[in-house]
Structure formats: C-alpha cells, structure tokens
C-alpha cells in the first residue's frame, strides 16, 4: 500500500490515492472511500508531501535581548516624537483658522489657544 498521484480518467481530476497491489490486481482508493481499478486511473507517480519552506532566520532573534529592547524603545521614541510634532502642527493650523474667523482679534490669545487645544483633544478622541 502506497500513496500515488493519479488522474481519474472519467473526470480528469488529479488526486492522491492509496494504491493496493494484491497478487495480480491493482486497486486505488480515494478519500471518499471510492475504489478504482487500474483501467479507471492513470497513475502520475508517487505522492511526495510538500516540503515546508524553511523560515528565514529572524534577525531580531539573533540579537541579545537588551539590544532588541533598546531598538524597540528607540523606534517607540521616534513614533511618539512624530506624533507630538504632528499634533503641534495641527494646533498651529487650528489657531490660524480661529484667528482668521475672528477677523484678527488678538486680544484673547489664551482663550484661542485653549480652544485650539479643545479641538485637538476632540480630534485625538476620534483616532
């Protein structure tokens, strides 16, 4: 008994079948428990299980744990810094819009900045 790749002649489906040799008789059995005779099947060759692809070595796994932590902290620091600069630029744009709508009323600078901060908090909540 062995596994073979075979094509069933009536359907032209290629599948993996069990091959049984009993004295002078050859039978093939599929997963659906259907039995085929030698004249119903065209044998394509032995079935070879697909080889699993070797996984590429993880470069981080080869580094010491302290270095991985240092790299992670550095990347997180860049992300935090970028995020802070982004919201700082957004605050400036919101302040420009507030001042344009008030037709250049510079008297309430603190109130305008607080209003811009309120809009920033609202925008951050939508993220």
KOLGU-4560 file (N, C-alpha, C; in nm, 3 decimals, padded with zeros to 5 digits):
<recs>
<n_xx: 00.085 n_yy: -00.116 n_zz: 00.000 ca_xx: 00.000 ca_yy: 00.000 ca_zz: 00.000 c_xx: 00.090 c_yy: 00.124 c_zz: 00.000 mol: A seq: 1 type: UNK>
<n_xx: 00.063 n_yy: 00.216 n_zz: -00.094 ca_xx: 00.141 ca_yy: 00.338 ca_zz: -00.103 c_xx: 00.053 c_yy: 00.451 c_zz: -00.157 mol: A seq: 2 type: UNK>
<n_xx: 00.094 n_yy: 00.572 n_zz: -00.132 ca_xx: 00.023 ca_yy: 00.689 ca_zz: -00.184 c_xx: 00.079 c_yy: 00.724 c_zz: -00.321 mol: A seq: 3 type: UNK>
<n_xx: -00.013 n_yy: 00.750 n_zz: -00.417 ca_xx: 00.030 ca_yy: 00.790 ca_zz: -00.551 c_xx: -00.056 c_yy: 00.906 c_zz: -00.598 mol: A seq: 4 type: UNK>
<n_xx: 00.001 n_yy: 00.987 n_zz: -00.686 ca_xx: -00.077 ca_yy: 01.088 ca_zz: -00.756 c_xx: -00.136 c_yy: 01.023 c_zz: -00.879 mol: A seq: 5 type: UNK>
<n_xx: -00.265 n_yy: 01.043 n_zz: -00.897 ca_xx: -00.329 ca_yy: 00.977 ca_zz: -01.011 c_xx: -00.439 c_yy: 01.066 c_zz: -01.066 mol: A seq: 6 type: UNK>
<n_xx: -00.469 n_yy: 01.042 n_zz: -01.194 ca_xx: -00.576 ca_yy: 01.115 ca_zz: -01.261 c_xx: -00.688 c_yy: 01.015 c_zz: -01.290 mol: A seq: 7 type: UNK>
<n_xx: -00.808 n_yy: 01.045 n_zz: -01.242 ca_xx: -00.923 ca_yy: 00.960 ca_zz: -01.270 c_xx: -00.966 c_yy: 00.988 c_zz: -01.412 mol: A seq: 8 type: UNK>
<n_xx: -00.973 n_yy: 00.886 n_zz: -01.496 ca_xx: -00.995 ca_yy: 00.905 ca_zz: -01.639 c_xx: -01.131 c_yy: 00.965 c_zz: -01.673 mol: A seq: 9 type: UNK>
<n_xx: -01.234 n_yy: 00.932 n_zz: -01.603 ca_xx: -01.366 ca_yy: 00.984 ca_zz: -01.635 c_xx: -01.381 c_yy: 01.133 c_zz: -01.606 mol: A seq: 10 type: UNK>
<n_xx: -01.313 n_yy: 01.182 n_zz: -01.503 ca_xx: -01.330 ca_yy: 01.322 ca_zz: -01.461 c_xx: -01.207 c_yy: 01.408 c_zz: -01.485 mol: A seq: 11 type: UNK>
<n_xx: -01.093 n_yy: 01.348 n_zz: -01.512 ca_xx: -00.966 ca_yy: 01.418 ca_zz: -01.528 c_xx: -00.923 c_yy: 01.492 c_zz: -01.402 mol: A seq: 12 type: UNK>
<n_xx: -00.979 n_yy: 01.452 n_zz: -01.287 ca_xx: -00.936 ca_yy: 01.511 ca_zz: -01.159 c_xx: -00.807 c_yy: 01.445 c_zz: -01.115 mol: A seq: 13 type: UNK>
<n_xx: -00.711 n_yy: 01.527 n_zz: -01.075 ca_xx: -00.586 ca_yy: 01.474 ca_zz: -01.021 c_xx: -00.599 c_yy: 01.473 c_zz: -00.870 mol: A seq: 14 type: UNK>
<n_xx: -00.574 n_yy: 01.358 n_zz: -00.809 ca_xx: -00.585 ca_yy: 01.347 ca_zz: -00.665 c_xx: -00.484 c_yy: 01.247 c_zz: -00.613 mol: A seq: 15 type: UNK>
<n_xx: -00.479 n_yy: 01.237 n_zz: -00.483 ca_xx: -00.389 ca_yy: 01.142 ca_zz: -00.417 c_xx: -00.472 c_yy: 01.020 c_zz: -00.379 mol: A seq: 16 type: UNK>
<n_xx: -00.426 n_yy: 00.904 n_zz: -00.420 ca_xx: -00.499 ca_yy: 00.780 ca_zz: -00.394 c_xx: -00.407 c_yy: 00.678 c_zz: -00.328 mol: A seq: 17 type: UNK>
<n_xx: -00.470 n_yy: 00.589 n_zz: -00.252 ca_xx: -00.396 ca_yy: 00.476 ca_zz: -00.197 c_xx: -00.390 c_yy: 00.367 c_zz: -00.303 mol: A seq: 18 type: UNK>
<n_xx: -00.274 n_yy: 00.312 n_zz: -00.326 ca_xx: -00.256 ca_yy: 00.205 ca_zz: -00.426 c_xx: -00.237 c_yy: 00.073 c_zz: -00.353 mol: A seq: 19 type: UNK>
<n_xx: -00.325 n_yy: -00.022 n_zz: -00.383 ca_xx: -00.318 ca_yy: -00.156 ca_zz: -00.324 c_xx: -00.282 c_yy: -00.256 c_zz: -00.433 mol: A seq: 20 type: UNK>
<n_xx: -00.182 n_yy: -00.336 n_zz: -00.410 ca_xx: -00.143 ca_yy: -00.441 ca_zz: -00.505 c_xx: -00.170 c_yy: -00.575 c_zz: -00.435 mol: A seq: 21 type: UNK>
<n_xx: -00.260 n_yy: -00.654 n_zz: -00.495 ca_xx: -00.295 ca_yy: -00.784 ca_zz: -00.439 c_xx: -00.273 c_yy: -00.888 c_zz: -00.548 mol: A seq: 22 type: UNK>
<n_xx: -00.164 n_yy: -00.959 n_zz: -00.540 ca_xx: -00.122 ca_yy: -01.058 ca_zz: -00.638 c_xx: -00.117 c_yy: -00.993 c_zz: -00.777 mol: A seq: 23 type: UNK>
<n_xx: -00.213 n_yy: -01.016 n_zz: -00.863 ca_xx: -00.208 ca_yy: -00.960 ca_zz: -00.998 c_xx: -00.307 c_yy: -00.845 c_zz: -01.016 mol: A seq: 24 type: UNK>
<n_xx: -00.372 n_yy: -00.804 n_zz: -00.910 ca_xx: -00.475 ca_yy: -00.700 ca_zz: -00.918 c_xx: -00.428 c_yy: -00.572 c_zz: -00.851 mol: A seq: 25 type: UNK>
<n_xx: -00.454 n_yy: -00.457 n_zz: -00.916 ca_xx: -00.418 ca_yy: -00.326 ca_zz: -00.860 c_xx: -00.548 c_yy: -00.247 c_zz: -00.840 mol: A seq: 26 type: UNK>
<n_xx: -00.565 n_yy: -00.196 n_zz: -00.719 ca_xx: -00.682 ca_yy: -00.114 ca_zz: -00.687 c_xx: -00.635 c_yy: 00.019 c_zz: -00.628 mol: A seq: 27 type: UNK>
<n_xx: -00.716 n_yy: 00.119 n_zz: -00.649 ca_xx: -00.687 ca_yy: 00.253 ca_zz: -00.595 c_xx: -00.807 c_yy: 00.295 c_zz: -00.512 mol: A seq: 28 type: UNK>
<n_xx: -00.781 n_yy: 00.354 n_zz: -00.395 ca_xx: -00.888 ca_yy: 00.403 ca_zz: -00.311 c_xx: -00.863 c_yy: 00.549 c_zz: -00.278 mol: A seq: 29 type: UNK>
<n_xx: -00.969 n_yy: 00.630 n_zz: -00.292 ca_xx: -00.960 ca_yy: 00.772 ca_zz: -00.263 c_xx: -01.005 c_yy: 00.804 c_zz: -00.123 mol: A seq: 30 type: UNK>
<n_xx: -01.008 n_yy: 00.933 n_zz: -00.091 ca_xx: -01.050 ca_yy: 00.975 ca_zz: 00.042 c_xx: -01.200 c_yy: 00.956 c_zz: 00.063 mol: A seq: 31 type: UNK>
<n_xx: -01.275 n_yy: 00.949 n_zz: -00.044 ca_xx: -01.420 ca_yy: 00.929 ca_zz: -00.033 c_xx: -01.454 c_yy: 00.781 c_zz: -00.024 mol: A seq: 32 type: UNK>
<n_xx: -01.354 n_yy: 00.697 n_zz: -00.001 ca_xx: -01.370 ca_yy: 00.552 ca_zz: 00.010 c_xx: -01.413 c_yy: 00.486 c_zz: -00.120 mol: A seq: 33 type: UNK>
<n_xx: -01.411 n_yy: 00.559 n_zz: -00.231 ca_xx: -01.444 ca_yy: 00.501 ca_zz: -00.360 c_xx: -01.323 c_yy: 00.423 c_zz: -00.411 mol: A seq: 34 type: UNK>
<n_xx: -01.348 n_yy: 00.306 n_zz: -00.468 ca_xx: -01.241 ca_yy: 00.219 ca_zz: -00.516 c_xx: -01.238 c_yy: 00.223 c_zz: -00.669 mol: A seq: 35 type: UNK>
<n_xx: -01.117 n_yy: 00.242 n_zz: -00.722 ca_xx: -01.098 ca_yy: 00.246 ca_zz: -00.867 c_xx: -01.013 c_yy: 00.127 c_zz: -00.908 mol: A seq: 36 type: UNK>
<n_xx: -01.035 n_yy: 00.081 n_zz: -01.029 ca_xx: -00.949 ca_yy: -00.025 ca_zz: -01.084 c_xx: -00.838 c_yy: 00.040 c_zz: -01.164 mol: A seq: 37 type: UNK>
<n_xx: -00.743 n_yy: -00.041 n_zz: -01.207 ca_xx: -00.626 ca_yy: 00.011 ca_zz: -01.279 c_xx: -00.663 c_yy: 00.075 c_zz: -01.411 mol: A seq: 38 type: UNK>
<n_xx: -00.770 n_yy: 00.028 n_zz: -01.478 ca_xx: -00.808 ca_yy: 00.087 ca_zz: -01.607 c_xx: -00.887 c_yy: 00.217 c_zz: -01.590 mol: A seq: 39 type: UNK>
<n_xx: -00.931 n_yy: 00.251 n_zz: -01.469 ca_xx: -01.004 ca_yy: 00.376 ca_zz: -01.445 c_xx: -00.911 c_yy: 00.490 c_zz: -01.405 mol: A seq: 40 type: UNK>
<n_xx: -00.786 n_yy: 00.459 n_zz: -01.378 ca_xx: -00.693 ca_yy: 00.557 ca_zz: -01.322 c_xx: -00.565 c_yy: 00.560 c_zz: -01.405 mol: A seq: 41 type: UNK>
<n_xx: -00.514 n_yy: 00.682 n_zz: -01.427 ca_xx: -00.382 ca_yy: 00.698 ca_zz: -01.489 c_xx: -00.286 c_yy: 00.745 c_zz: -01.380 mol: A seq: 42 type: UNK>
<n_xx: -00.193 n_yy: 00.661 n_zz: -01.346 ca_xx: -00.100 ca_yy: 00.692 ca_zz: -01.238 c_xx: 00.003 c_yy: 00.793 c_zz: -01.286 mol: A seq: 43 type: UNK>
<n_xx: 00.022 n_yy: 00.899 n_zz: -01.210 ca_xx: 00.116 ca_yy: 01.006 ca_zz: -01.247 c_xx: 00.250 c_yy: 00.995 c_zz: -01.175 mol: A seq: 44 type: UNK>
<n_xx: 00.255 n_yy: 00.916 n_zz: -01.071 ca_xx: 00.381 ca_yy: 00.898 ca_zz: -00.999 c_xx: 00.356 c_yy: 00.892 c_zz: -00.850 mol: A seq: 45 type: UNK>
<n_xx: 00.461 n_yy: 00.870 n_zz: -00.775 ca_xx: 00.444 ca_yy: 00.863 ca_zz: -00.629 c_xx: 00.410 c_yy: 00.999 c_zz: -00.571 mol: A seq: 46 type: UNK>
<n_xx: 00.332 n_yy: 00.996 n_zz: -00.465 ca_xx: 00.295 ca_yy: 01.121 ca_zz: -00.397 c_xx: 00.408 c_yy: 01.162 c_zz: -00.304 mol: A seq: 47 type: UNK>
<n_xx: 00.450 n_yy: 01.285 n_zz: -00.319 ca_xx: 00.552 ca_yy: 01.340 ca_zz: -00.231 c_xx: 00.489 c_yy: 01.454 c_zz: -00.155 mol: A seq: 48 type: UNK>
<n_xx: 00.497 n_yy: 01.445 n_zz: -00.024 ca_xx: 00.441 ca_yy: 01.552 ca_zz: 00.059 c_xx: 00.517 c_yy: 01.681 c_zz: 00.033 mol: A seq: 49 type: UNK>
<n_xx: 00.443 n_yy: 01.792 n_zz: 00.026 ca_xx: 00.512 ca_yy: 01.919 ca_zz: 00.002 c_xx: 00.608 c_yy: 01.950 c_zz: 00.116 mol: A seq: 50 type: UNK>
<n_xx: 00.725 n_yy: 01.990 n_zz: 00.077 ca_xx: 00.826 ca_yy: 02.025 ca_zz: 00.177 c_xx: 00.794 c_yy: 02.162 c_zz: 00.233 mol: A seq: 51 type: UNK>
<n_xx: 00.799 n_yy: 02.174 n_zz: 00.363 ca_xx: 00.774 ca_yy: 02.305 ca_zz: 00.423 c_xx: 00.891 c_yy: 02.396 c_zz: 00.389 mol: A seq: 52 type: UNK>
<n_xx: 00.857 n_yy: 02.517 n_zz: 00.354 ca_xx: 00.960 ca_yy: 02.614 ca_zz: 00.318 c_xx: 01.038 c_yy: 02.652 c_zz: 00.445 mol: A seq: 53 type: UNK>
<n_xx: 01.169 n_yy: 02.650 n_zz: 00.438 ca_xx: 01.245 ca_yy: 02.689 ca_zz: 00.556 c_xx: 01.219 c_yy: 02.837 c_zz: 00.586 mol: A seq: 54 type: UNK>
<n_xx: 01.191 n_yy: 02.864 n_zz: 00.710 ca_xx: 01.165 ca_yy: 03.001 ca_zz: 00.751 c_xx: 01.296 c_yy: 03.078 c_zz: 00.756 mol: A seq: 55 type: UNK>
<n_xx: 01.296 n_yy: 03.200 n_zz: 00.702 ca_xx: 01.419 ca_yy: 03.278 ca_zz: 00.711 c_xx: 01.448 c_yy: 03.309 c_zz: 00.858 mol: A seq: 56 type: UNK>
<n_xx: 01.573 n_yy: 03.312 n_zz: 00.889 ca_xx: 01.612 ca_yy: 03.340 ca_zz: 01.027 c_xx: 01.568 c_yy: 03.480 c_zz: 01.064 mol: A seq: 57 type: UNK>
<n_xx: 01.511 n_yy: 03.492 n_zz: 01.180 ca_xx: 01.467 ca_yy: 03.621 ca_zz: 01.231 c_xx: 01.590 c_yy: 03.696 c_zz: 01.281 mol: A seq: 58 type: UNK>
<n_xx: 01.623 n_yy: 03.809 n_zz: 01.219 ca_xx: 01.744 ca_yy: 03.879 ca_zz: 01.263 c_xx: 01.733 c_yy: 03.929 c_zz: 01.406 mol: A seq: 59 type: UNK>
<n_xx: 01.610 n_yy: 03.959 n_zz: 01.451 ca_xx: 01.597 ca_yy: 04.006 ca_zz: 01.590 c_xx: 01.621 c_yy: 03.893 c_zz: 01.690 mol: A seq: 60 type: UNK>
<n_xx: 01.593 n_yy: 03.769 n_zz: 01.649 ca_xx: 01.613 ca_yy: 03.657 ca_zz: 01.740 c_xx: 01.762 c_yy: 03.630 c_zz: 01.764 mol: A seq: 61 type: UNK>
<n_xx: 01.846 n_yy: 03.677 n_zz: 01.674 ca_xx: 01.989 ca_yy: 03.654 ca_zz: 01.687 c_xx: 02.057 c_yy: 03.761 c_zz: 01.773 mol: A seq: 62 type: UNK>
<n_xx: 01.985 n_yy: 03.870 n_zz: 01.801 ca_xx: 02.042 ca_yy: 03.977 ca_zz: 01.880 c_xx: 02.021 c_yy: 03.951 c_zz: 02.029 mol: A seq: 63 type: UNK>
<n_xx: 02.107 n_yy: 04.005 n_zz: 02.113 ca_xx: 02.084 ca_yy: 03.996 ca_zz: 02.257 c_xx: 01.954 c_yy: 04.068 c_zz: 02.295 mol: A seq: 64 type: UNK>
<n_xx: 01.888 n_yy: 04.020 n_zz: 02.397 ca_xx: 01.759 ca_yy: 04.076 ca_zz: 02.438 c_xx: 01.770 c_yy: 04.224 c_zz: 02.475 mol: A seq: 65 type: UNK>
<n_xx: 01.881 n_yy: 04.264 n_zz: 02.534 ca_xx: 01.898 ca_yy: 04.405 ca_zz: 02.571 c_xx: 01.900 c_yy: 04.494 c_zz: 02.447 mol: A seq: 66 type: UNK>
<n_xx: 01.964 n_yy: 04.445 n_zz: 02.340 ca_xx: 01.972 ca_yy: 04.524 ca_zz: 02.217 c_xx: 01.834 c_yy: 04.533 c_zz: 02.151 mol: A seq: 67 type: UNK>
<n_xx: 01.758 n_yy: 04.423 n_zz: 02.154 ca_xx: 01.623 ca_yy: 04.425 ca_zz: 02.097 c_xx: 01.538 c_yy: 04.527 c_zz: 02.173 mol: A seq: 68 type: UNK>
<n_xx: 01.549 n_yy: 04.528 n_zz: 02.306 ca_xx: 01.472 ca_yy: 04.623 ca_zz: 02.386 c_xx: 01.515 c_yy: 04.767 c_zz: 02.355 mol: A seq: 69 type: UNK>
<n_xx: 01.646 n_yy: 04.788 n_zz: 02.336 ca_xx: 01.695 ca_yy: 04.923 ca_zz: 02.304 c_xx: 01.641 c_yy: 04.969 c_zz: 02.169 mol: A seq: 70 type: UNK>
<n_xx: 01.639 n_yy: 04.881 n_zz: 02.069 ca_xx: 01.587 ca_yy: 04.915 ca_zz: 01.936 c_xx: 01.437 c_yy: 04.944 c_zz: 01.945 mol: A seq: 71 type: UNK>
<n_xx: 01.364 n_yy: 04.862 n_zz: 02.020 ca_xx: 01.220 ca_yy: 04.882 ca_zz: 02.037 c_xx: 01.192 c_yy: 05.017 c_zz: 02.102 mol: A seq: 72 type: UNK>
<n_xx: 01.266 n_yy: 05.049 n_zz: 02.208 ca_xx: 01.248 ca_yy: 05.178 ca_zz: 02.275 c_xx: 01.279 c_yy: 05.294 c_zz: 02.182 mol: A seq: 73 type: UNK>
<n_xx: 01.384 n_yy: 05.279 n_zz: 02.102 ca_xx: 01.422 ca_yy: 05.385 ca_zz: 02.009 c_xx: 01.312 c_yy: 05.409 c_zz: 01.905 mol: A seq: 74 type: UNK>
<n_xx: 01.258 n_yy: 05.301 n_zz: 01.849 ca_xx: 01.152 ca_yy: 05.314 ca_zz: 01.749 c_xx: 01.028 c_yy: 05.375 c_zz: 01.812 mol: A seq: 75 type: UNK>
<n_xx: 00.993 n_yy: 05.330 n_zz: 01.933 ca_xx: 00.876 ca_yy: 05.387 ca_zz: 02.000 c_xx: 00.897 c_yy: 05.535 c_zz: 02.031 mol: A seq: 76 type: UNK>
<n_xx: 01.021 n_yy: 05.573 n_zz: 02.063 ca_xx: 01.051 ca_yy: 05.715 ca_zz: 02.085 c_xx: 01.031 c_yy: 05.798 c_zz: 01.959 mol: A seq: 77 type: UNK>
<n_xx: 01.076 n_yy: 05.743 n_zz: 01.844 ca_xx: 01.054 ca_yy: 05.813 ca_zz: 01.717 c_xx: 00.906 c_yy: 05.828 c_zz: 01.687 mol: A seq: 78 type: UNK>
<n_xx: 00.830 n_yy: 05.724 n_zz: 01.714 ca_xx: 00.685 ca_yy: 05.730 ca_zz: 01.689 c_xx: 00.621 c_yy: 05.835 c_zz: 01.778 mol: A seq: 79 type: UNK>
<n_xx: 00.657 n_yy: 05.836 n_zz: 01.906 ca_xx: 00.600 ca_yy: 05.936 ca_zz: 01.998 c_xx: 00.638 c_yy: 06.078 c_zz: 01.957 mol: A seq: 80 type: UNK>
<n_xx: 00.764 n_yy: 06.095 n_zz: 01.915 ca_xx: 00.809 ca_yy: 06.227 ca_zz: 01.874 c_xx: 00.735 c_yy: 06.273 c_zz: 01.748 mol: A seq: 81 type: UNK>
<n_xx: 00.719 n_yy: 06.183 n_zz: 01.653 ca_xx: 00.647 ca_yy: 06.216 ca_zz: 01.531 c_xx: 00.502 c_yy: 06.253 c_zz: 01.562 mol: A seq: 82 type: UNK>
<n_xx: 00.440 n_yy: 06.176 n_zz: 01.652 ca_xx: 00.302 ca_yy: 06.202 ca_zz: 01.690 c_xx: 00.290 c_yy: 06.340 c_zz: 01.756 mol: A seq: 83 type: UNK>
<n_xx: 00.383 n_yy: 06.373 n_zz: 01.845 ca_xx: 00.380 ca_yy: 06.503 ca_zz: 01.912 c_xx: 00.398 c_yy: 06.617 c_zz: 01.812 mol: A seq: 84 type: UNK>
<n_xx: 00.491 n_yy: 06.602 n_zz: 01.717 ca_xx: 00.512 ca_yy: 06.706 ca_zz: 01.616 c_xx: 00.390 c_yy: 06.721 c_zz: 01.527 mol: A seq: 85 type: UNK>
<n_xx: 00.324 n_yy: 06.609 n_zz: 01.494 ca_xx: 00.205 ca_yy: 06.615 ca_zz: 01.410 c_xx: 00.096 c_yy: 06.698 c_zz: 01.479 mol: A seq: 86 type: UNK>
<n_xx: 00.070 n_yy: 06.668 n_zz: 01.607 ca_xx: -00.037 ca_yy: 06.741 ca_zz: 01.676 c_xx: 00.003 c_yy: 06.886 c_zz: 01.702 mol: A seq: 87 type: UNK>
<n_xx: 00.131 n_yy: 06.914 n_zz: 01.716 ca_xx: 00.176 ca_yy: 07.052 ca_zz: 01.731 c_xx: 00.147 c_yy: 07.131 c_zz: 01.602 mol: A seq: 88 type: UNK>
<n_xx: 00.175 n_yy: 07.068 n_zz: 01.487 ca_xx: 00.145 ca_yy: 07.135 ca_zz: 01.359 c_xx: -00.006 c_yy: 07.153 c_zz: 01.341 mol: A seq: 89 type: UNK>
<n_xx: -00.083 n_yy: 07.055 n_zz: 01.384 ca_xx: -00.229 ca_yy: 07.067 ca_zz: 01.372 c_xx: -00.281 c_yy: 07.180 c_zz: 01.460 mol: A seq: 90 type: UNK>
<n_xx: -00.223 n_yy: 07.195 n_zz: 01.579 ca_xx: -00.264 ca_yy: 07.303 ca_zz: 01.670 c_xx: -00.238 c_yy: 07.440 c_zz: 01.607 mol: A seq: 91 type: UNK>
<n_xx: -00.123 n_yy: 07.453 n_zz: 01.541 ca_xx: -00.092 ca_yy: 07.580 ca_zz: 01.474 c_xx: -00.193 c_yy: 07.608 c_zz: 01.364 mol: A seq: 92 type: UNK>
<n_xx: -00.227 n_yy: 07.506 n_zz: 01.284 ca_xx: -00.324 ca_yy: 07.526 ca_zz: 01.177 c_xx: -00.463 c_yy: 07.561 c_zz: 01.232 mol: A seq: 93 type: UNK>
<n_xx: -00.500 n_yy: 07.499 n_zz: 01.343 ca_xx: -00.630 ca_yy: 07.531 ca_zz: 01.404 c_xx: -00.629 c_yy: 07.674 c_zz: 01.457 mol: A seq: 94 type: UNK>
<n_xx: -00.519 n_yy: 07.715 n_zz: 01.519 ca_xx: -00.508 ca_yy: 07.854 ca_zz: 01.568 c_xx: -00.517 c_yy: 07.954 c_zz: 01.452 mol: A seq: 95 type: UNK>
<n_xx: -00.452 n_yy: 07.923 n_zz: 01.340 ca_xx: -00.461 ca_yy: 08.011 ca_zz: 01.223 c_xx: -00.606 c_yy: 08.025 c_zz: 01.178 mol: A seq: 96 type: UNK>
<n_xx: -00.678 n_yy: 07.914 n_zz: 01.176 ca_xx: -00.818 ca_yy: 07.917 ca_zz: 01.132 c_xx: -00.903 c_yy: 07.997 c_zz: 01.230 mol: A seq: 97 type: UNK>
<n_xx: -00.879 n_yy: 07.978 n_zz: 01.360 ca_xx: -00.955 ca_yy: 08.053 ca_zz: 01.461 c_xx: -00.931 c_yy: 08.202 c_zz: 01.446 mol: A seq: 98 type: UNK>
<n_xx: -00.804 n_yy: 08.241 n_zz: 01.426 ca_xx: -00.772 ca_yy: 08.384 ca_zz: 01.414 c_xx: -00.831 c_yy: 08.443 c_zz: 01.286 mol: A seq: 99 type: UNK>
<n_xx: -00.835 n_yy: 08.366 n_zz: 01.177 ca_xx: -00.893 ca_yy: 08.416 ca_zz: 01.054 c_xx: -01.044 c_yy: 08.435 c_zz: 01.068 mol: A seq: 100 type: UNK>
<n_xx: -01.109 n_yy: 08.346 n_zz: 01.139 ca_xx: -01.255 ca_yy: 08.358 ca_zz: 01.157 c_xx: -01.292 c_yy: 08.473 c_zz: 01.250 mol: A seq: 101 type: UNK>
<n_xx: -01.203 n_yy: 08.508 n_zz: 01.341 ca_xx: -01.230 ca_yy: 08.619 ca_zz: 01.431 c_xx: -01.187 c_yy: 08.751 c_zz: 01.372 mol: A seq: 102 type: UNK>
<n_xx: -01.146 n_yy: 08.748 n_zz: 01.249 ca_xx: -01.101 ca_yy: 08.867 ca_zz: 01.178 c_xx: -00.994 c_yy: 08.941 c_zz: 01.258 mol: A seq: 103 type: UNK>
<n_xx: -00.890 n_yy: 08.867 n_zz: 01.290 ca_xx: -00.769 ca_yy: 08.914 ca_zz: 01.354 c_xx: -00.799 c_yy: 08.985 c_zz: 01.487 mol: A seq: 104 type: UNK>
<n_xx: -00.859 n_yy: 08.909 n_zz: 01.579 ca_xx: -00.881 ca_yy: 08.956 ca_zz: 01.715 c_xx: -00.776 c_yy: 08.889 c_zz: 01.802 mol: A seq: 105 type: UNK>
<n_xx: -00.667 n_yy: 08.959 n_zz: 01.827 ca_xx: -00.556 ca_yy: 08.902 ca_zz: 01.903 c_xx: -00.570 c_yy: 08.925 c_zz: 02.053 mol: A seq: 106 type: UNK>
<n_xx: -00.680 n_yy: 08.979 n_zz: 02.096 ca_xx: -00.691 ca_yy: 09.016 ca_zz: 02.237 c_xx: -00.705 c_yy: 08.894 c_zz: 02.329 mol: A seq: 107 type: UNK>
<n_xx: -00.766 n_yy: 08.786 n_zz: 02.283 ca_xx: -00.788 ca_yy: 08.669 ca_zz: 02.368 c_xx: -00.698 c_yy: 08.554 c_zz: 02.323 mol: A seq: 108 type: UNK>
<n_xx: -00.567 n_yy: 08.573 n_zz: 02.340 ca_xx: -00.471 ca_yy: 08.475 ca_zz: 02.294 c_xx: -00.484 c_yy: 08.344 c_zz: 02.373 mol: A seq: 109 type: UNK>
<n_xx: -00.498 n_yy: 08.354 n_zz: 02.504 ca_xx: -00.508 ca_yy: 08.235 ca_zz: 02.588 c_xx: -00.637 c_yy: 08.159 c_zz: 02.557 mol: A seq: 110 type: UNK>
<n_xx: -00.745 n_yy: 08.230 n_zz: 02.537 ca_xx: -00.872 ca_yy: 08.166 ca_zz: 02.503 c_xx: -00.865 c_yy: 08.095 c_zz: 02.368 mol: A seq: 111 type: UNK>
<n_xx: -00.796 n_yy: 08.159 n_zz: 02.273 ca_xx: -00.780 ca_yy: 08.095 ca_zz: 02.141 c_xx: -00.696 c_yy: 07.969 c_zz: 02.151 mol: A seq: 112 type: UNK>
<n_xx: -00.589 n_yy: 07.972 n_zz: 02.229 ca_xx: -00.504 ca_yy: 07.854 ca_zz: 02.246 c_xx: -00.581 c_yy: 07.742 c_zz: 02.316 mol: A seq: 113 type: UNK>
<n_xx: -00.661 n_yy: 07.778 n_zz: 02.415 ca_xx: -00.741 ca_yy: 07.676 ca_zz: 02.485 c_xx: -00.846 c_yy: 07.616 c_zz: 02.391 mol: A seq: 114 type: UNK>
<n_xx: -00.902 n_yy: 07.699 n_zz: 02.305 ca_xx: -00.998 ca_yy: 07.648 ca_zz: 02.208 c_xx: -00.931 c_yy: 07.552 c_zz: 02.108 mol: A seq: 115 type: UNK>
<n_xx: -00.810 n_yy: 07.588 n_zz: 02.065 ca_xx: -00.735 ca_yy: 07.500 ca_zz: 01.974 c_xx: -00.703 c_yy: 07.368 c_zz: 02.043 mol: A seq: 116 type: UNK>
<n_xx: -00.663 n_yy: 07.375 n_zz: 02.172 ca_xx: -00.635 ca_yy: 07.252 ca_zz: 02.247 c_xx: -00.761 c_yy: 07.167 c_zz: 02.262 mol: A seq: 117 type: UNK>
<n_xx: -00.875 n_yy: 07.231 n_zz: 02.280 ca_xx: -01.001 ca_yy: 07.158 ca_zz: 02.290 c_xx: -01.029 c_yy: 07.084 c_zz: 02.159 mol: A seq: 118 type: UNK>
<n_xx: -01.006 n_yy: 07.149 n_zz: 02.045 ca_xx: -01.026 ca_yy: 07.083 ca_zz: 01.916 c_xx: -00.928 c_yy: 06.966 c_zz: 01.897 mol: A seq: 119 type: UNK>
<n_xx: -00.804 n_yy: 06.984 n_zz: 01.943 ca_xx: -00.705 ca_yy: 06.876 ca_zz: 01.933 c_xx: -00.749 c_yy: 06.756 c_zz: 02.015 mol: A seq: 120 type: UNK>
<n_xx: -00.797 n_yy: 06.781 n_zz: 02.138 ca_xx: -00.846 ca_yy: 06.670 ca_zz: 02.221 c_xx: -00.963 c_yy: 06.598 c_zz: 02.153 mol: A seq: 121 type: UNK>
<n_xx: -01.051 n_yy: 06.673 n_zz: 02.091 ca_xx: -01.164 ca_yy: 06.612 ca_zz: 02.022 c_xx: -01.114 c_yy: 06.528 c_zz: 01.905 mol: A seq: 122 type: UNK>
<n_xx: -01.018 n_yy: 06.579 n_zz: 01.829 ca_xx: -00.964 ca_yy: 06.504 ca_zz: 01.716 c_xx: -00.893 c_yy: 06.377 c_zz: 01.761 mol: A seq: 123 type: UNK>
<n_xx: -00.819 n_yy: 06.385 n_zz: 01.873 ca_xx: -00.749 ca_yy: 06.267 ca_zz: 01.924 c_xx: -00.848 c_yy: 06.161 c_zz: 01.968 mol: A seq: 124 type: UNK>
<n_xx: -00.964 n_yy: 06.202 n_zz: 02.017 ca_xx: -01.064 ca_yy: 06.104 ca_zz: 02.060 c_xx: -01.123 c_yy: 06.029 c_zz: 01.943 mol: A seq: 125 type: UNK>
<n_xx: -01.118 n_yy: 06.088 n_zz: 01.823 ca_xx: -01.171 ca_yy: 06.022 ca_zz: 01.704 c_xx: -01.074 c_yy: 05.919 c_zz: 01.647 mol: A seq: 126 type: UNK>
<n_xx: -00.948 n_yy: 05.923 n_zz: 01.690 ca_xx: -00.847 ca_yy: 05.829 ca_zz: 01.638 c_xx: -00.875 c_yy: 05.688 c_zz: 01.684 mol: A seq: 127 type: UNK>
</recs>
